[in-house]
């Protein structure tokens, strides 16, 4: 193999490595869609625009942690979801489907999220004990106050879709 | 129900080449514990004639540039519709990018490929047909080749109402056939319906499979059900399972752009897992022993490692499962319970060209 060929191979290798090493840098967001009047795309900065709330609950480590973020119903209200006085009649057959990066899905009936029905707070959190959530848990995680199992405290949330039960 | 089946079975059509094509709605038959969250697009309802055509197309080598490779080449029934290779060889002798996936119980799947990028089987099927490292033939050429046969124009007429062959109609029929590939008669299924008594090793393996480890409480487990749970041993999830510190293959990050999606791939079904070696998206593990060893001892830490694999261990403070040799053997005994010999010998799924020469 000639020197020139070596150089070409080397160049190809370097370009290959460079493209492999290139770290994807898009910002994670939560898309709010479905039975809404205004679809939303919420990034970390957007979440700071809402009123911040904290919820303390145990995680799998069995210890209490303080999570902070935004009450889910306040985000849904901004998207024009039928909450509050509108949460009656057929709107009670609506639910919120939350989806994560790994494809995991959990749902909440809208009434579970509405202050008129319950005092239990469900937030979209971005911090644990004042720090950003760990990469494998965040940047956004649902935290359900007082729920015994953490299974609906869905991590790495990417989408919230409001739907009618068929 | 029986009456309906008799009526449906009574409807057939003739292709003009001597074959009898069954007609009518296709009735999926599966256990109630599989659930009814099935995925059939509204614009491609499953019919018996569509499945008949799809099966012929699935095994049709004319759909490849060299007339030598069909879907069935890399998805062989005897291997639960895989091909035993780390990466399949395509028409240009190039290698496919990722390991050929088992085709079983796709009726319940909603995201396809190792990175979940296709939202339907129809969309999925179009890719290997044209990819130069797989079947490598433009759809227009496939359409032309099929149009020039005795067999296909008549069959397309029976299925779609006229004999026009299009790429969309080809992938629709293939998808219909693939939805019928239901595996529901492994010894595990038989156990779930009280028709099989597992061995001691199988039972202990099943317990490990189902339980998460909790060393503080002295509970030993492998926590497999976290991702492979339920009667189908399939949950539609995508994870970075700690194969590499920096995954060479970007996985889902290639299109989401998220660093936490690097090396994130589909959690495959464990149906017939003993038949589908080698394992992982790149076929790096040759045996189930190697797979279990990975989760037991070799989880690589990275920013993309899924949360459920962080610190999941039978040893306090352990970074991976740390199973005992005996427990690995038991776990693999259970995994072998997932082999469905009925599925891999079912004549309805076999190559029909053996009997229908065109």
Interface residues (C-beta under 8 A of the other chain):
Chain A: X20 X21 X23 X24 X25 X26 X28 X101 X102 X103 X104 X134 X135 X136 X137 X155 X156
Chain B: X111 X116 X236 X237 X238 X239 X246 X248 X250 X252 X253 X254 X256 X257 X258 X259 X260 X261 X262 X264 X303 X304 X305 X306 X307 X310
